[in-house]
Amino acid sequence: MQSKTVPFINKPQMQAWLDEARLADHSKIDEILEKAANFEGLTHKEVAVLLTMDSSDHEDKLFEVARKIKEHIYGQRIVMFAPLYISDYCVNNCSYCGYQHDHQFNRKILTQDEIRLETEAIIDIGHKRIALEAGEDDDKASLDYIIESIKTIYDTKSGNGEIRRVNVNIAATTVDNYKRLKEAGIGTYILFQESYDPDVYAEYHKSGPKSDYYWHSMAFDRAQQAGIDDVGGGALFGLGDPLFEVLGLMLHQEYLEENYGVGFHTISVPRIRPAKGSSNKYPHAPDDELFRRLVAIIRLAVPYTGIIISTRESAAMRKELIDCGITQLSADSAVGVGGYRVNKMKRQAAEVQFSRCDERSTSQVIDWMLDEELIPSYCTACYRKCRTGDRFMHLAKSGQIKNVCQPNALATLAEYLLDYGDEELQAKGFELINREIDSIERDDIRSIARKTQDDIKQGKRDIFL
């Protein structure tokens, strides 16, 4: 039993809201869907109604609205990134994780030279954005080590490529440490709650600092107090009741908005996958149909928040999820320490945190996206132009964000095609780019986009609005 209460989580009240929501009639559901279709977002009680509704007619409308929101706000842009695991040492015993402390395997922590080689390998497959991952072990992988690693990543170049944004997914820490991360130039600070249900959380987190539900749940408060205004949340779907988890995410979102003026910059929706060293028995794991519905509901609830899906999901499932709200996608991910260079050299893979479903290479993913008329975006402009936190949300909600996002996404796609694509991919990609530029409504933005494309073809790089 925790000594402190998380202010935005009251389990009996949340269960009561879900029970009450089941009584909502069709007119109430119609009203909620109409509100969402106007890009107004939803309250946690409205989310509860959609989570518990039982109507095929309304479900069709749900996906229709999710698609409308996705296309209106984000167009066909999908932000691309790659995770980089630098240490699998961990003092926590999270029973679903392949890196849990009591799982015996040959652990590894990368040296700075090895991080440089891993970063080069990531750059050489076209990525510009990294999610830095490390297990929690202050002795083996201290914050000094994390910060040094961030500097190494930013300093690494390969050909025309470089990493322009390092997002960080490491354990909950102190305000002072978050200040140091901000000074190191991180993008978004990411932390998955895993489960918002305190009882479920206790069941899966038996020992280690992460077992403190309050400390973990209040991490974003400390990050905000340290000046990190881009935070990314998420739940691991499969540990507890998935309806409860989505409701918890929404309550956390509302709490952050009320107290800090801005909620999640991104929400990740990882679904439980097998991992060595864990029991791999998860009775609450949502099936594909429910999982699609959960993603669509989140998209309705927070229309201006990015939603992230990883290679935990299959290629077919990722296609379906993009259609109902996903806006960020990892590709060609190595989910073990040193995995990119290992894969490049075709050696035995390192121990992984979880198993992947989508095994396609980055070029295969890009080729597939172009066939789907999606725009792979490697843009990192907003962070470097200080469009973060409430400044980003203001621009997004005003509808003006597309005037910078669209040309920037097309610029980074052109970079990818010229630096990493073959002739066939280049032809396909530039056909899409030209078509998208022609569709830009504002004359000045369309003109800027065309000049940017010409400059990139002349050898210039990293041009952004």
C-alpha positions, 0 to 999 in steps of 0.5 A: 500500500502506497503512503501517498495518493495519486491526485488524478487516480481514484479507482472506485470512482473510475469504476463507477464512471465506467458503470454509469457510462454503460447506461448512456443512450444512443442520443448521448453517444451521438452527441459525444461523437458530434463533439469529437468530429468538431475537433473539440476533444472529449472529457474523461466521462465522455471517453468512458461512454465510448469505451463502454458503448455496445453498438455496431452503428456507433462503432462505424461512426467512431472510426469515421470520426477518427479518420476525419480527425487524423486527415484534417489535422495531420493529413497523410504525414507519419513521423518516423523514429527509431529506438536506441537501447544503450543499457539493459541493466535494471534494478526493477522486477517488472514481471512482463519485461525481458530486462527485469532484474531477476532474469539471468542473461548476459547484460550489456551497457554500450560504451560511447564508442559503441553508441557512436557506431549504433547511431551511425547504423541508425543514421545509415538507414535514414532516421533523424529521430531517436527514442533513447532507452535504458533500464534503471540502474544508477550504478551501471547507467547513471544520469551522467552516462545518459547525458554523455550518451545524448551528447555522443548521439548529437555529435555523430554524423554519417554521410549527409545524415545526423540525429536531430532529436533525441527523445528520452525514455528512462526511469522516473527521476528528480526535478534536478535530474530533469533539469539536467536532461533539459540542458542536454537538449532532449526532445520529449521525455517519455515514460509509460505508466504501464498500468493506471490501476494501483492494484495491477501496478503492484502485482507486476512491479514487485521490487525496485524503485519503479514499484513506488506507484506514486513516485512513478505516476507523478514523474511528469509533474517533476519534469514540468517543474524542471521546464520539460514541457513536452512529455509523452505518456502511455499504458502497456495494454494487457496488464489490466482492464484496457478500458480502465487504462484508457480512462486513466490516460485521459484523467492524467491528460486532464490533470496535466492540462489543468496544472501545467497548461499542456497535456501529453505531447504524445501518447504511446499505445504498446500492446503486451508482447512475449518476453524471455524471463516473463510468464507471458500470461496476460488475460487482459490483453486486448484483441485486435478489434478492441485495440483498434477501438481504443486507439480510435477513442484516444484519437477522438479524445485528444485530437492534437496529441501524437499517437505512437505505435511500435514494431510490436504490431504487425505490418497489417495491424499498423496499417489499420491503426494508422487509419484510425489515428496513429501519427508516429511510427518506428521502423526497422527497430532493434529492441536489444542493446547494440542491435543495429550494428549486430543486424548490420553485421548479421551476427547473433542478436542481443537479448531483446526487451520484447519480441517484434512483429513487424520485421520489415526494413526501413526502406520496405516500410517507406516503400509501403507507405508511399504505396499507401500515399502516406508521407514519411516525415523525419521532421524535427523542426518544432523542437528546434524552433521552440514550438514545444508544450503549450506553444505547439498546442496553440499552433496546432489548435489554430490550424496553422501547424500544417503550414509548417508541418507539410513542407517540412515533412516533404523536405525530409522525405526528399532528403531520405529519397536522395540519400538512401533511396534507389531510383525506383523509390526516388521516382515513386517518392518525388511523384508523391511530393510533387502531388502534395506540393500542388495541393498546398492551399497557400501560394506562399507556402507552396512556393516555399515548398518548391524552392526547398525541394530545389535546394535539397536536390542541389545538395542542401540539407536540414531546411525547415520552417 
